Each structure stands twice: as C-alpha cells, then as structure tokens.
Amino acid sequence: MLSLPSELLEDILEKVERLNDRKTLRLTCSRLALILRPFVLKEITLNIHKYKLNPGLSLLRALASPDNVYSQCVRTLYIDSLAPSFFPDPEFEEKKEACNYTYQLHGLAREWVSDGEDQPTREYEELRTLLEPALQSLKYLMAVRWRWHHKDEWAMEPVMQLLPSFRSLREFSFCAPLLRRAIPFPEINTNLKVLSIDISLPTHSSSFEFIAPLIRHLLSRSKCLSSLHFDVKCLGLDPSSLLNFSTLGSPQRSLITHLSLGGWSRQAFEIPNYFPNLTSLQLRSHYGNTLEPLFSGLQSKQIHLQRLVLDIVTEPVLDYIATYSGLEVLSLKGPKWYSQPTYNENAERFYQQILPLHNDSLVKLEMEPEFESRWCFGEDNVEAISRCRNLRVLSVRVAYSGLPKPKKPYPLSYVFAGSPDEAANPVHLLLQTVSSKLPDLHTLYIDSARDPSYAHDHSDFMIQGAQRCRAVRSCIEASIKDPLVENGPNLKLEPREDPYDLEVLKWVRIFVGQEKVELDAELGTGY
C-alpha cells in the first residue's frame, strides 16, 4: 500500500470510517501518520470528566499552544463534558433494575454524578485557562455540536461568546436534557446552514419566552439555512408558538431540505405548503395523531423524501412510502398499540411490498415496534431485510421465542413461557444475515419488544414490562456472546451448527438496549 502515490492513499484512507482504525493506521509509519493527520483530527471531542482528565486536557494544551499544527485540520467540535469533578453514574445498572415500566427502561440514559468535590480544583483552573485560547485556534471550524448538562453551567457563557468568532461555522447543534435558565445565544453568522435546538425546560420556564424571539431572529436572518431541527419540551406550554413557518419567507424561496420538529401537530400539516424542496423529515408527533393530512399533502405535491424518521406508524405513512423509490434513511418507532388484525397485516405489507421499493437506496433502517409481532426481525422478514445490501446501520427488535433462557434468574414466570426451540434464534439469524448479505453494515442495534399477550392487562403489563425487557436483553447478549448450545443427554456444551460467522464481530459494532456489547478477546473480535 505504501508504494501508492499519496493522492491514492488519501482516497483510500478517507473511506476508513472508524476513528480507532484511523488512529491505529496512523501509528504504523511516519508517512501514514502525516497523511492521516487531517482525517484523525477532522472531528475532535471534548469529554473531560473525573476519570478522563488527561486526554481532554492534553488536547486543549496542544490546541492552545501558539505553534500547534493541529487546529487547521479540525472541522467538527463535539462537546460532551467540561466538568473535571463529575463522572458517569456508576449506579446505572442498579437504576435499570429499579425501573418498573418499559418506557422508563427504554428512555433511561446514563447521567453524570459528582462525589461532592465540586469546589475549584487545579484541573478546573487549568481548564478555564486553556478553553478560550484552544477554541480560538480553531479558525476553520465548520460545526459545533454541544450536548450540554447542568454540570457544564460554568462553560455556557465562555463557549457561547466564542461562537461568532468562528467565521466558517455552518452548523450549530445544542442539546440540553434540562435547561434551568435562559441561554445567552450570540449573534451566530448568517451563513449558518444547519441549526439544531433540542432542549427540555421546567414547567412554565422563563427560558421559553427567551427562546421564541431568538429562534425567529435566527431564521429570519439566515441566508442559506437548509437544515432545521427544533424540539423544545416544556410541560404546560405550546411549542408551536416558537416557530412560525411564515418567518422563513415564501415557499418558493425556502431553501430548507431537512426539517425535524418535536411535539408538533397543527403546524405539521402545513409542511408540504412551506417546504417544496424537502428531502428529509423527522417528527416527534403527539400520541394518536395519524398525520394523514401531512402525508396526503406530500404525496399530492410529489415531494419524495429521502429520509423519514417517525415515532408513529399509521396506514397513511405506509401509503405514502409505497408510492415511490429512493429512501436512504427510514426510521419507524411503533406501531404504538397492539391491535389485530391490522398490526400484523401492515407488517406483512411493509416487508413484502413497500421495503423492496427502497432496497437499492437504503443505508439506514430502524424498525422498532412496541410489541412482539411480525414487525420484529425474524424468519418472516429476514429475506426482505437481506435484500437491502447497502445498509450501514440497522436497528431491530426481536421476539423472545428462539432465544436461550437467561442465566440470571428473573421472578417472572411468563417471560419464559413456551419453548424457545420452537423458532430459530433471531439473533443468530440476524448475525448470519449481516455476515453473508450486508457487507457494508458497521453498526447494529438489537432490543426487545413487549409481550402482546399483556397489552390489555394494564396493571401486570405496565409493572412487569421492564423486568421482562431486561430478561430478554439478557437473552440477546447471551446469544451474541455464547456460540455454544446444550446438547445431548448430558447437556454438554457443544458448538452450534453454524450459529453465525464469528468474523462478523470484528467489523460490526453491536448495541443491546443502547449499551455497546463488549466482547471477549477469545472470540477474536479485536475490541
């Protein structure tokens, strides 16, 4: 490979997607180190916490140095944590065990906690000293993506005040799980192409009134905004008052091609009229809203989306995506409630008639049904999914049938009702499909779905659902990690008959319930 010209090497190395692989290649020799420097430093992350101090502070020291050669390579900045005394919650596993409801378990995310040593420390002082010169050195920065947490409150104003100095900035993303005060947003340059605001506010927060004029100002001043994500959650207030589509100008002048809205109902129906150039749509809709006027409007105006992300599945949605080909990203979370016969009938229609229309174009597919049914991955739809040979990201849910019993005892007898031998192991079937039919896949998400037999028994279903979900997740992990099966009269552990090609574990990242599966070295994964 080293005999190739540098230009060819650059083209080849640009296709190496995983950052760890780029870093490993960079360590092999000085020539690859020089060529890969822009690729390795193209995106950097500030994730400074109690148990990850040295890497973050070392990065800031390098950027703040007057003679550094790294800043010119940086195009995207991720900010995950700027709090030396905080660390990821070590009691996360116990909190998962304490969940009584499935929706709590699916929505649970790792929090940041502190051991009480929040007083100024040497690390805080060094961080405060380094942050401003380090960020000022990023002259060619094009994107800032900040997942803010209250532990980083001290950094709010310093970082926000520096945003106007990034003259090349084209994307700004700000996500805050709970924002307790007004945001000191600066005058971001009018050449912004991507704006993403995703925040949660306390009930009747004063920040709500502050954000409304800010958003309208940004939208009215922007000259080339093409992507807008806006999701403000504030109990007791209507977020639709924050955004008026008329602010964007006439439909003929609208440049927005990517639109993402959260908690919208009335305004969603106007989308086809205001966004004639739309190619990507993401909606977090109100429960029970069919959105029929929206998809009828998209269909009548011949707006063919390339990316569609919804947390509700209804027949109007299926009718719409059945009218054309070319979807690149499709994410459907639902159907939300179990009802016969349309629940399974719609699944059959989707996998047999609709998905084949988008076989050649799909690169990301997320199918996350609420209940065990034919929407889940299994023998009924494996053939349809295997034809999407260009997939790079796949997220599915599986039914319990066919999975091994978990080693950890669970108190719920109905979790293990029925023989798991009645069906093929869906996890092994999935990994077989990935290894043989999906050569470009690099990320796989697997999770459980709810038991439909308890859908109408509200008390048992709601209280025991999380325990069942944890049990099934345990079965999924066992299927990934243990390629052995109890066989013979003495129940000896013997290799399964080609459960899946273990080589697939070398090049696919696997997540169960959003948690990455860390695999043993003896499986040959290289993780």
Buried (B, 14 or more C-beta within 10 A) or exposed (E): EEEEEEEEBBEEBEEBEEEEEBEBBBEEEEEBEEBBBBBBBBBBBBBBBBEBBEEBBEBBBBBBBEEEEBBBBBBBBBBBBBBBBBBBBEEBEEBBEEBEBBBBBBEBEEBBBEEEEEEEEEBBEBBBEBBBBBBBBBEBBBBBBBBBBBBBBBBBEEBBEBBEBBEEBBBBBBBBBEBEBBBEBBEBBEEBBBBBBBBBBBEEBEBBEBBBEBBBBBBEEBEEBBBBBBBBBBEEBEBBEBBEBEEBEEBEEBBBBBBBBBBBBEBBBBBBEBBEEBBBBBBBBEEEBEBBBBBBBBBEBEBBBBBBBBBBBBEBBBBBBBEBEEBBBBBBBBBBEBEEEEBBEBBEBBBEEBBEBBBEBBBBBBBBBBBBBBBBBBEBBBEBBBBBEBBBBBBBBBBBBBBBBBEEEBEBEEBBEEEBEEBBBBBBBBBBBBBEBBEEBBBBBBBBBBBBEBBEEEEEBBEBBBBBBBBBBBBBBBBBBBBEBEEEEEEEEEEEEEBBEBEBBEBBBBBBBEBEBEBEEEBEBEB
